[in-house]
Amino acid sequence: MPAYLIANLEVADKDGFERYRAGVPAVIAAHGGRYLVRGGAVRAVEGESPFRRLVILEFPTMAALHGFYESPEYRPLLELRLASATGTLVFAEGLPG
């Protein structure tokens, strides 16, 4: 069953975050992940939107998502993201296909 990484980020250091953005797609792909949403426009149609920069990644399984997040290849990129942006990141289980 698919799993999703959902991030709501506020970028503080644009240069640092750009380095993160340049390096992370290959690591995501290596773990079977793909972008569904990557920082495009977000518009609230009901209530107030808490979203700044919304990112949604899809992985084939929760194990693959954890494999990506905990991988040694992602560790330096994670440190770069944490130094350049703040926000919330959640893992969500999808529906069976």
C-alpha positions as CSV (number, residue, x, y, z in Angstrom):
1,M,0.0,0.0,0.0
2,P,1.4,3.4,-0.9
3,A,2.7,5.9,1.7
4,Y,3.0,9.6,1.6
5,L,5.4,12.2,3.0
6,I,3.6,15.5,3.5
7,A,5.7,18.5,4.3
8,N,4.6,22.1,5.1
9,L,7.8,24.2,5.0
10,E,8.8,27.8,5.5
11,V,12.1,28.5,3.9
12,A,14.4,30.8,5.8
13,D,17.7,30.4,3.8
14,K,16.9,30.3,0.1
15,D,20.4,29.4,-1.0
16,G,20.7,26.5,1.5
17,F,17.2,25.3,0.5
18,E,18.1,25.4,-3.2
19,R,21.1,23.1,-2.5
20,Y,18.7,20.7,-0.8
21,R,16.2,20.9,-3.7
22,A,19.0,20.1,-6.2
23,G,20.2,17.0,-4.3
24,V,17.1,15.4,-3.0
25,P,15.2,14.2,-6.1
26,A,17.8,11.5,-6.9
27,V,17.6,10.1,-3.4
28,I,13.8,10.1,-3.5
29,A,13.8,8.3,-6.8
30,A,16.4,5.7,-5.5
31,H,13.9,4.7,-2.9
32,G,10.9,4.4,-5.3
33,G,9.5,7.8,-4.5
34,R,8.0,10.5,-6.7
35,Y,6.8,14.0,-6.3
36,L,3.0,14.6,-6.4
37,V,3.2,18.2,-5.2
38,R,6.3,20.4,-5.0
39,G,5.8,23.9,-3.7
40,G,3.2,25.1,-6.2
41,A,0.4,27.5,-5.5
42,V,-1.9,26.5,-2.6
43,R,-5.3,28.2,-2.2
44,A,-7.7,27.7,0.7
45,V,-11.3,27.2,-0.4
46,E,-12.7,26.6,3.0
47,G,-11.2,27.9,6.3
48,E,-7.7,29.3,6.6
49,S,-4.7,27.6,5.0
50,P,-1.8,26.8,7.3
51,F,0.3,25.8,4.3
52,R,3.4,27.8,3.2
53,R,5.4,25.5,0.9
54,L,3.5,22.2,0.4
55,V,5.4,19.1,-0.7
56,I,3.8,15.6,-1.1
57,L,5.8,12.6,-2.0
58,E,4.5,9.1,-2.8
59,F,6.4,5.9,-2.0
60,P,5.3,2.4,-2.9
61,T,5.2,1.3,0.8
62,M,5.7,2.8,4.3
63,A,9.0,0.7,4.5
64,A,10.3,2.4,1.3
65,L,9.4,5.9,2.8
66,H,11.2,5.1,6.0
67,G,14.1,3.7,4.0
68,F,14.4,7.0,2.2
69,Y,14.1,9.2,5.3
70,E,16.6,7.1,7.3
71,S,19.1,6.5,4.5
72,P,22.7,7.6,4.8
73,E,22.3,9.4,1.4
74,Y,19.5,11.5,2.8
75,R,21.2,12.4,6.1
76,P,23.3,15.3,4.8
77,L,20.4,16.6,2.8
78,L,18.1,16.4,5.9
79,E,20.6,18.4,7.9
80,L,20.7,21.0,5.1
81,R,16.9,21.2,5.0
82,L,16.7,21.5,8.8
83,A,19.2,24.4,8.7
84,S,17.4,26.2,5.9
85,A,13.7,25.7,6.6
86,T,11.3,25.0,9.4
87,G,7.9,23.3,9.3
88,T,6.0,20.1,9.8
89,L,6.6,16.7,8.1
90,V,4.3,13.7,8.4
91,F,4.1,10.2,7.0
92,A,0.6,9.0,6.0
93,E,-0.4,5.5,4.9
94,G,-2.4,5.4,1.7
95,L,-5.2,3.2,0.6
96,P,-4.6,-0.2,-0.9
97,G,-4.5,-0.3,-4.7
